[in-house]
Amino acid sequence: MKTGKVQVVANAMARELVTDATGKVVAVSYIDKTDGSEKQVRCRTVVLAAISMAAQERGRQGGGAPAAAAPAMTLTIAGFPDGGQIPVRFSQAAEGAAPGEGTSPAISWSNPPAGTQSFVLNMHDMDVVRNKTTDDQAHWVVWNIPATATGLAEGAPKGPQLPDGLVTHTIRRADLYGGLADEVRRRGIPIHHGKRLVDAQRRAGGGVVARFADGSSAEGDVLVGADGVHSATRTIIDPANPRPRYTGLGNTGGFTRAAAVSDFDAPPGEYAMIWGRDCFFGYTVSPTGEVWWFANPPSRAEVSRGELRDLHGDRLRERLLRLLAPDRTPGAAIVRSGTGDIRLTNQYELPTVPTWHNGSMVVIGDAAHAVSPSSGQGASMAAEDAVVLARCLRDAADVPAALGRYESIRRERVERVVAWGASMNNTKKQGLVGRALRDLALPVILRRAARPKAVDNMSWLFTHHLETPSPR
């Protein structure tokens, strides 16, 4: 693939790739936001610059219109020799790269069109000879790049980026818990361990009394049940609320430094997802070089609590190795290289919970809407719940009004996330025929998922904005 001209299209939204009869990509189709029409641009590298509607209106009225002699926007990719061959490391034809993968180059630009609100960088790998494909792959799709940005470093993360430049990062759950606990202590809020909720009653004048298995009790204005998928608070609020259902999958994972990172094909910060014959497996390489992995071993029968207590460490590791052995993937080597204790939990789904609150008690997080681990959104949804609940308690006239407002804001969003996550779980527990059909369909599905339109369709999940409660 040789480099060609770079074309900048202002006020545009990428739609799809345009191919000729041989499958070669010849253009990029986009929507012109000034009139809603669909247009095409024939160029190998395209930058789509989104202009705010307010800036358009100013231009039409003559106020704030850019001068006719305004300098043209320029884009520079130092790693691409002008008119020469693109280095293979930037191509999906790079050794070990999956379709649509490879490393993004360092990019800089200047003189964006007046009124630019954000950028979408949409580049494609068209070397169908070298990568042995018949159709081009959406290569680097980095969107919502803030208008103040003047470039991207090599290896920029693909996918959604917030207006302030933040992108998705993976952290250890223990680090999240530790950070939250430290903040609670810093604020002087006491933490009591070893308490199991057995009952709670609403007080006649408002508030609630919570009672625990050790005979102790606590009183407050509101009881917030953040007690997980097996929530006791959920049942106390409404005994008719549903119980969680076993999904047929387990959850386990671990960390290792013994495995050589060079042996695996996931660059730091990216995930490798493996739909194995007998077990789903995934891993990522952390910025420190440590490999973080997880697996979903299937089991038709729900594993009992007693067996879960016993099935850990080397015993669980041996079971995983048997499940991963048929696959020609790094899964077995990663699991084998670990030495720390690993444990198994059952995976559950929670049908729609009709009653989230009763005026003085409320459930949040998995207690209200257990999200499939496949979605990667469980902790995120719980954090969003906490922010919205805090805002409602701050602003509402009383607790019952606050809890009602909280549910009205959160229910539609979390139930959409739950449904989206459940749809991905179904691909992890297929029989022989189902696996064959899945393996035929997945490459097509994943290629389509990398297209700009598909990425844009997921903006509802990643660009959701919450008002942050003001400090007291």
C-alpha positions as CSV (number, residue, x, y, z in Angstrom):
1,M,0.0,0.0,0.0
2,K,1.4,3.4,-1.0
3,T,0.6,6.6,0.6
4,G,-1.6,9.1,-1.2
5,K,-3.2,12.4,-0.5
6,V,-5.0,13.2,2.7
7,Q,-8.4,14.8,2.3
8,V,-10.2,16.8,5.1
9,V,-14.0,16.8,5.0
10,A,-15.7,19.4,7.3
11,N,-19.0,18.9,9.0
12,A,-19.3,15.2,8.0
13,M,-20.2,11.9,9.6
14,A,-18.6,8.6,8.3
15,R,-21.2,6.2,7.0
16,E,-19.6,3.2,5.1
17,L,-16.9,2.1,2.8
18,V,-17.5,2.0,-1.0
19,T,-16.0,-0.9,-2.9
20,D,-15.7,-1.8,-6.6
21,A,-16.7,-5.1,-8.3
22,T,-13.4,-6.7,-7.1
23,G,-14.0,-5.7,-3.4
24,K,-11.4,-3.0,-3.5
25,V,-12.2,0.1,-1.4
26,V,-12.5,3.1,-3.7
27,A,-14.2,5.7,-1.5
28,V,-15.6,6.6,1.9
29,S,-19.3,7.4,2.1
30,Y,-20.4,10.2,4.5
31,I,-23.3,12.3,5.6
32,D,-23.0,16.0,4.9
33,K,-24.4,17.6,8.1
34,T,-25.2,20.9,6.4
35,D,-28.0,19.4,4.3
36,G,-28.3,15.8,5.3
37,S,-27.2,14.5,1.9
38,E,-25.0,11.4,1.4
39,K,-21.7,12.0,-0.4
40,Q,-18.5,10.2,-1.2
41,V,-14.8,11.1,-1.0
42,R,-12.2,9.1,-3.0
43,C,-9.1,9.2,-0.9
44,R,-7.1,6.7,1.2
45,T,-6.9,8.7,4.3
46,V,-9.8,10.8,5.4
47,V,-10.3,13.2,8.3
48,L,-13.9,14.1,9.1
49,A,-14.2,17.3,11.1
50,A,-17.5,17.9,12.8
51,I,-18.6,21.5,13.0
52,S,-21.1,22.7,15.6
53,M,-24.5,23.7,14.4
54,A,-24.1,27.1,16.2
55,A,-21.0,27.8,14.1
56,Q,-22.9,26.9,10.9
57,E,-25.7,29.3,11.8
58,R,-23.2,32.1,12.5
59,G,-21.6,31.4,9.1
60,R,-25.0,31.6,7.3
61,Q,-25.8,34.9,9.0
62,G,-22.5,36.4,8.2
63,G,-21.4,36.7,11.8
64,G,-18.2,34.9,12.7
65,A,-17.8,33.4,9.2
66,P,-14.2,32.3,8.4
67,A,-12.3,34.5,6.1
68,A,-12.0,33.3,2.5
69,A,-8.2,33.4,2.7
70,A,-8.1,31.1,5.8
71,P,-5.3,28.6,5.6
72,A,-6.2,25.1,4.6
73,M,-6.1,22.4,7.2
74,T,-3.0,20.2,7.0
75,L,-2.4,16.7,8.4
76,T,1.1,15.2,8.8
77,I,2.0,11.6,9.3
78,A,5.8,11.5,9.8
79,G,5.9,7.7,9.5
80,F,4.4,7.6,6.0
81,P,6.9,8.5,3.3
82,D,5.3,10.7,0.7
83,G,4.3,8.5,-2.2
84,G,6.2,5.5,-0.7
85,Q,5.3,2.3,1.0
86,I,3.5,2.5,4.3
87,P,5.6,0.6,6.9
88,V,4.1,-2.8,7.6
89,R,3.7,-2.2,11.3
90,F,0.9,0.3,10.5
91,S,-0.9,-2.3,8.4
92,Q,-3.4,-5.0,9.2
93,A,-0.9,-7.1,7.2
94,A,1.6,-6.9,10.0
95,E,2.6,-10.3,11.3
96,G,0.2,-11.6,13.9
97,A,-2.3,-8.7,13.3
98,A,-6.0,-9.5,13.1
99,P,-8.2,-7.9,10.5
100,G,-8.5,-4.2,11.2
101,E,-5.6,-4.3,13.6
102,G,-2.0,-3.0,13.5
103,T,-0.5,0.1,15.1
104,S,-1.8,3.6,14.4
105,P,0.9,6.2,13.4
106,A,1.7,9.4,15.1
107,I,-0.4,12.2,13.5
108,S,-0.4,16.0,13.8
109,W,-2.6,18.6,12.2
110,S,-3.1,22.4,12.1
111,N,-5.6,25.0,10.8
112,P,-8.8,23.1,11.5
113,P,-12.0,24.7,9.9
114,A,-13.4,27.5,12.0
115,G,-16.1,26.2,14.4
116,T,-14.8,22.7,14.6
117,Q,-16.3,21.0,17.6
118,S,-14.6,17.6,17.4
119,F,-12.7,15.3,15.0
120,V,-13.3,11.7,13.7
121,L,-10.1,10.1,12.4
122,N,-11.2,7.3,10.0
123,M,-8.4,5.4,8.2
124,H,-8.4,2.2,6.2
125,D,-5.9,-0.5,5.2
126,M,-6.3,-1.0,1.5
127,D,-3.4,-3.4,0.8
128,V,-5.6,-6.3,-0.1
129,V,-2.7,-8.1,-1.8
130,R,-0.5,-8.1,1.3
131,N,-3.2,-8.8,3.8
132,K,-4.9,-11.5,1.6
133,T,-8.4,-10.1,1.9
134,T,-11.0,-9.2,-0.7
135,D,-12.4,-6.2,1.2
136,D,-10.8,-3.3,3.1
137,Q,-11.0,-3.2,6.8
138,A,-11.9,-0.2,8.9
139,H,-8.4,0.3,10.5
140,W,-8.1,3.2,13.0
141,V,-11.4,4.7,14.0
142,V,-10.7,7.3,16.8
143,W,-13.6,9.6,17.3
144,N,-14.8,12.4,19.6
145,I,-11.3,13.9,19.5
146,P,-11.6,17.3,21.2
147,A,-11.3,20.3,18.9
148,T,-8.4,21.6,21.0
149,A,-6.2,18.6,20.1
150,T,-3.4,19.1,17.6
151,G,-2.4,15.4,17.1
152,L,-2.3,11.8,18.3
153,A,0.6,9.8,19.5
154,E,1.5,6.5,17.9
155,G,-0.6,3.7,19.1
156,A,-3.6,5.9,20.0
157,P,-6.4,3.8,21.4
158,K,-9.3,3.0,19.0
159,G,-12.8,3.7,20.0
160,P,-14.6,6.3,22.0
161,Q,-12.8,9.3,23.5
162,L,-14.4,11.9,25.7
163,P,-14.3,15.5,24.8
164,D,-11.6,16.1,27.4
165,G,-9.4,13.4,25.8
166,L,-10.0,10.6,28.3
167,V,-10.2,7.1,26.9
168,T,-11.0,3.7,28.4
169,H,-8.6,2.2,30.8
170,T,-8.7,-1.2,32.7
171,I,-7.8,-1.2,36.4
172,R,-7.8,-4.0,39.0
173,R,-11.0,-4.3,40.9
174,A,-8.9,-4.4,44.1
175,D,-7.5,-1.0,43.2
176,L,-11.0,0.4,42.7
177,Y,-12.1,-0.9,46.1
178,G,-9.0,0.4,47.8
179,G,-9.4,3.8,46.3
180,L,-13.0,4.0,47.4
181,A,-12.2,2.8,50.9
182,D,-9.4,5.3,51.3
183,E,-11.7,8.1,50.3
184,V,-14.4,7.0,52.8
185,R,-11.8,6.9,55.6
186,R,-10.5,10.3,54.5
187,R,-13.9,11.8,55.0
188,G,-14.2,10.2,58.5
189,I,-17.1,7.8,57.6
190,P,-16.9,4.7,59.7
191,I,-16.8,1.2,58.1
192,H,-18.2,-1.8,60.0
193,H,-17.3,-5.3,58.7
194,G,-19.0,-8.6,59.3
195,K,-22.5,-7.3,59.3
196,R,-25.3,-9.4,57.5
197,L,-28.6,-7.6,57.0
198,V,-31.6,-9.8,58.0
199,D,-34.4,-7.2,58.2
200,A,-35.3,-3.5,58.0
201,Q,-38.4,-1.5,58.9
202,R,-39.6,1.9,57.9
203,R,-40.1,4.3,60.8
204,A,-43.5,6.0,61.1
205,G,-42.0,9.5,61.0
206,G,-39.6,8.7,58.2
207,G,-36.3,6.9,58.1
208,V,-35.5,3.3,58.5
209,V,-34.1,0.8,61.1
210,A,-31.7,-1.9,59.7
211,R,-31.2,-5.1,61.8
212,F,-28.3,-7.5,61.4
213,A,-27.6,-11.2,62.1
214,D,-25.4,-10.4,65.2
215,G,-28.3,-8.7,66.9
216,S,-27.1,-5.1,66.3
217,S,-29.1,-2.4,64.5
218,A,-28.6,0.9,62.8
219,E,-30.9,3.9,62.1
220,G,-30.9,6.4,59.3
221,D,-32.9,8.5,56.9
222,V,-32.4,6.1,54.0
223,L,-31.1,2.5,53.6
224,V,-29.0,2.1,50.4
225,G,-28.7,-1.6,49.4
226,A,-25.5,-2.0,47.4
227,D,-25.4,-5.6,48.4
228,G,-25.0,-7.3,45.0
229,V,-26.9,-9.8,42.9
230,H,-28.1,-11.8,46.0
231,S,-29.3,-8.6,47.7
232,A,-31.2,-9.0,50.9
233,T,-32.3,-5.4,50.6
234,R,-34.1,-6.1,47.3
235,T,-36.2,-8.9,49.0
236,I,-37.0,-6.7,52.1
237,I,-38.2,-3.9,49.8
238,D,-40.5,-6.2,47.9
239,P,-40.7,-10.0,48.7
240,A,-42.1,-10.4,45.2
241,N,-39.0,-9.1,43.5
242,P,-37.3,-11.8,41.3
243,R,-34.3,-13.9,42.4
244,P,-31.2,-14.1,40.2
245,R,-31.0,-16.8,37.5
246,Y,-27.9,-18.9,36.9
247,T,-26.6,-18.3,33.3
248,G,-24.7,-21.6,32.8
249,L,-21.3,-19.9,33.0
250,G,-18.7,-19.3,35.7
251,N,-16.3,-16.4,36.3
252,T,-12.6,-16.7,37.1
253,G,-9.4,-14.8,36.4
254,G,-5.9,-14.0,37.5
255,F,-2.7,-12.2,36.9
256,T,0.7,-13.4,35.8
257,R,4.2,-11.9,35.1
258,A,5.7,-15.3,34.2
259,A,4.2,-15.4,30.7
260,A,6.3,-13.6,28.1
261,V,4.3,-10.7,26.7
262,S,6.0,-11.1,23.3
263,D,4.3,-14.5,22.9
264,F,0.9,-12.9,22.7
265,D,-0.7,-10.7,20.1
266,A,-2.6,-8.2,22.2
267,P,-0.7,-4.9,22.5
268,P,-0.8,-3.3,26.0
269,G,-4.2,-1.7,26.6
270,E,-6.1,-3.9,24.1
271,Y,-8.1,-7.0,24.8
272,A,-7.9,-10.4,23.1
273,M,-11.2,-12.3,23.2
274,I,-11.1,-16.0,22.4
275,W,-14.2,-18.1,21.8
276,G,-12.6,-21.5,22.5
277,R,-14.1,-24.9,21.8
278,D,-14.9,-25.6,25.4
279,C,-14.4,-22.3,27.3
280,F,-14.4,-18.5,26.6
281,F,-11.1,-16.9,27.5
282,G,-9.8,-13.3,27.4
283,Y,-6.7,-11.4,28.4
284,T,-5.0,-8.0,28.2
285,V,-1.5,-6.8,28.8
286,S,-1.3,-4.0,31.4
287,P,1.0,-1.0,30.9
288,T,3.4,-2.6,33.4
289,G,3.6,-5.8,31.3
290,E,1.5,-7.9,33.6
291,V,-1.0,-10.2,31.9
292,W,-4.6,-9.9,33.3
293,W,-6.8,-12.8,32.2
294,F,-10.3,-14.1,32.7
295,A,-12.3,-17.2,31.7
296,N,-16.0,-18.3,31.6
297,P,-16.0,-22.1,32.2
298,P,-19.5,-23.5,31.3
299,S,-21.5,-25.8,33.6
300,R,-25.1,-26.8,33.0
301,A,-25.7,-27.2,36.7
302,E,-25.1,-24.3,39.2
303,V,-22.0,-25.0,41.2
304,S,-22.8,-25.3,44.9
305,R,-21.4,-23.0,47.5
306,G,-19.5,-25.8,49.1
307,E,-17.8,-26.8,45.8
308,L,-17.0,-23.2,45.0
309,R,-15.1,-23.0,48.3
310,D,-13.1,-26.1,47.5
311,L,-12.6,-25.4,43.8
312,H,-9.7,-22.9,43.8
313,G,-5.9,-22.7,43.3
314,D,-4.3,-25.6,41.5
315,R,-7.5,-27.7,41.4
316,L,-9.3,-24.9,39.4
317,R,-6.2,-24.3,37.3
318,E,-6.1,-27.9,36.2
319,R,-9.8,-27.8,35.2
320,L,-9.2,-24.7,33.1
321,L,-6.2,-26.2,31.4
322,R,-8.3,-29.2,30.4
323,L,-10.9,-26.9,28.9
324,L,-8.4,-24.7,27.1
325,A,-6.1,-27.5,25.8
326,P,-8.0,-28.1,22.5
327,D,-7.5,-24.4,21.5
328,R,-4.4,-23.3,19.6
329,T,-4.3,-20.0,21.6
330,P,-2.2,-18.6,24.5
331,G,-5.0,-19.3,27.0
332,A,-3.5,-22.5,28.5
333,A,0.0,-21.0,28.7
334,I,-1.2,-17.9,30.5
335,V,-3.2,-19.9,33.0
336,R,-0.3,-22.4,33.5
337,S,2.2,-19.6,34.2
338,G,0.3,-18.2,37.1
339,T,1.1,-19.2,40.7
340,G,-1.4,-17.2,42.8
341,D,-4.7,-18.4,44.2
342,I,-7.6,-18.2,41.7
343,R,-11.3,-18.8,42.6
344,L,-14.5,-19.5,40.7
345,T,-17.9,-17.8,41.0
346,N,-21.2,-18.5,39.3
347,Q,-22.5,-16.0,36.8
348,Y,-26.1,-14.8,37.3
349,E,-28.6,-12.7,35.4
350,L,-31.3,-10.7,37.1
351,P,-34.7,-10.3,35.4
352,T,-36.2,-6.9,35.5
353,V,-36.7,-5.8,39.1
354,P,-40.2,-4.2,39.4
355,T,-39.6,-2.4,42.7
356,W,-36.3,-0.5,43.4
357,H,-37.4,1.4,46.5
358,N,-40.2,1.7,49.0
359,G,-39.8,5.3,50.2
360,S,-36.9,4.8,52.6
361,M,-35.0,1.9,51.2
362,V,-33.4,1.6,47.7
363,V,-31.2,-0.8,45.7
364,I,-28.4,0.3,43.4
365,G,-25.8,-1.6,41.3
366,D,-26.2,-5.3,40.8
367,A,-28.8,-5.4,43.6
368,A,-31.1,-3.5,41.1
369,H,-29.8,-4.6,37.7
370,A,-27.1,-7.3,37.5
371,V,-25.2,-6.6,34.3
372,S,-23.5,-9.5,32.5
373,P,-19.7,-9.5,33.0
374,S,-19.5,-9.8,29.2
375,S,-20.6,-6.1,29.0
376,G,-17.7,-4.9,31.2
377,Q,-20.2,-2.4,32.6
378,G,-21.1,-3.7,36.1
379,A,-18.9,-1.3,38.1
380,S,-19.6,1.6,35.7
381,M,-23.4,1.2,36.1
382,A,-23.0,1.1,39.9
383,A,-20.9,4.2,39.9
384,E,-23.4,6.0,37.7
385,D,-26.2,4.9,40.1
386,A,-24.3,6.4,43.0
387,V,-23.8,9.7,41.3
388,V,-27.5,10.0,40.3
389,L,-28.8,8.9,43.7
390,A,-26.5,11.4,45.4
391,R,-27.8,14.2,43.1
392,C,-31.4,13.2,43.7
393,L,-31.0,13.1,47.5
394,R,-29.3,16.5,47.3
395,D,-31.9,18.2,45.2
396,A,-35.3,16.6,46.1
397,A,-37.7,17.9,48.8
398,D,-37.6,14.6,50.7
399,V,-36.3,11.0,50.6
400,P,-39.3,9.4,48.9
401,A,-39.2,12.0,46.1
402,A,-35.5,11.5,45.7
403,L,-35.7,7.7,45.3
404,G,-38.6,8.0,42.8
405,R,-36.6,10.5,40.7
406,Y,-33.5,8.3,40.9
407,E,-35.4,5.3,39.5
408,S,-37.0,7.4,36.7
409,I,-33.6,8.6,35.5
410,R,-31.7,5.3,35.7
411,R,-34.1,2.5,34.8
412,E,-34.2,2.9,31.0
413,R,-30.4,3.2,30.7
414,V,-29.5,0.2,32.9
415,E,-32.1,-2.1,31.4
416,R,-30.7,-1.3,27.9
417,V,-27.2,-2.2,29.1
418,V,-28.4,-5.4,30.7
419,A,-30.1,-6.5,27.5
420,W,-27.0,-5.6,25.4
421,G,-24.7,-7.6,27.8
422,A,-27.0,-10.6,27.8
423,S,-26.9,-10.8,24.0
424,M,-23.1,-11.3,24.1
425,N,-23.3,-14.0,26.8
426,N,-25.3,-16.3,24.4
427,T,-22.2,-16.8,22.2
428,K,-20.2,-18.3,25.0
429,K,-22.2,-21.5,25.7
430,Q,-22.9,-23.1,22.3
431,G,-23.2,-26.7,21.4
432,L,-21.4,-28.4,18.5
433,V,-23.7,-27.0,15.8
434,G,-24.0,-23.6,17.5
435,R,-20.2,-23.3,17.7
436,A,-19.8,-24.0,14.0
437,L,-22.4,-21.4,13.1
438,R,-20.9,-18.9,15.6
439,D,-17.4,-19.3,14.2
440,L,-18.7,-18.7,10.7
441,A,-20.6,-15.6,11.7
442,L,-18.2,-13.9,14.2
443,P,-15.6,-12.7,11.7
444,V,-18.3,-11.0,9.7
445,I,-19.9,-9.5,12.8
446,L,-16.6,-8.2,14.2
447,R,-15.6,-6.6,10.9
448,R,-19.0,-4.8,10.8
449,A,-18.6,-3.8,14.4
450,A,-15.4,-1.9,13.6
451,R,-17.1,0.2,10.9
452,P,-17.6,3.9,11.8
453,K,-21.3,3.6,11.7
454,A,-21.3,0.7,14.1
455,V,-18.9,2.5,16.5
456,D,-21.1,5.6,16.3
457,N,-24.1,3.4,17.2
458,M,-22.5,2.6,20.5
459,S,-22.0,6.2,21.6
460,W,-25.1,5.9,23.8
461,L,-23.0,3.6,26.1
462,F,-19.7,5.5,26.3
463,T,-20.6,9.1,26.0
464,H,-23.4,9.1,28.6
465,H,-23.0,12.2,30.7
466,L,-23.9,12.6,34.4
467,E,-24.0,15.8,36.4
468,T,-21.6,15.5,39.3
469,P,-23.1,16.3,42.7
470,S,-21.6,19.5,44.2
471,P,-19.4,18.9,47.3
472,R,-20.9,19.6,50.7
